[in-house]
């Protein structure tokens, strides 16, 4: 089972992940409307592309937009969550050992302390984001079950991973659950 989960199933999960990113990007671009988005797509293509690229870059920078600056704690939570979700699994030593064994290459790795800090920060960010959705009426009114499900799926591999790392309970159970939840997160 381990060979299947760490080999073909992992490859399938990464394939679904990358194909999904491409499909979502194409769907997003095709769904843009000149009247609603106020970007010059045909008449002044260079200005439209320049403006879109500038907007994306500023949204990717912490506190790069007015909206990010107006909500500093929320901005911190969002960036901690995304950095933790992206950096920790990719550069974790144990994951790189599996990548090396399965596919013959590895990436630089994080120290165990750094990985633990990122894991705990990611879990804390999810908890605070859930509390924010519950506490603020303007957020609560637009929150759906899907939002809570997505946050749960994002946090679950980190919770099970930290429990497996510190061997709380049955190590094999947490490790298997963590692998399956991470695959679910990639597919979601």
C-alpha positions, 0 to 999 in steps of 0.5 A: 500500500505504501508503494502505491500511495507514494508512487502512482497515487502521488504522481496522479495527485500532482498531475490532477493538481497541475492540470487543475491549475491550468484549467482554472487559469483558462476558465478565469481568463475566458470568464473575464468581461471587458465591461465588468473588469474595466481592462482594455483587452483589445484596443490597448492590449499592452495597458491591459496586460501591464495593469493586470500584471501590476495588480497581481504582483501587488496582491501577492506582496504582503501589505502591497494593496490598500485592502491588505493594509486596511486589514493587517491581522487578516493579511498576516493570517492569509500569508502565514497560511499560504506560506505554510501550505506551500513551503512546509510540505515541499521542503520537509525532509521526510517528503524529500526522502520520499521524492528522492526514493520515488523519482530520483531527485530532491529539493533543499530541506527545512530544519525540523524546528523551522518545519515545526514552527511553520506547521504550528503557524499554519494550524494557528492561522486556520484556527484564527481564520475560522474564528474570524468567520464566526465572529465578524458578521460581514464575513459570517453572512457570506460564509458557507459550509464549503469555506469551513470544509476547505479550511479543515482540509487545508489544516488536517494534513498539518495536524496529523503530520505534527501528531505523527512527528511527535508520535502522539498515539499510533504513529502509523495511523497518523502517518497514513491519515496524513498522507491520504489527507494531503493527497485529498488537499492536492486533489481538492 
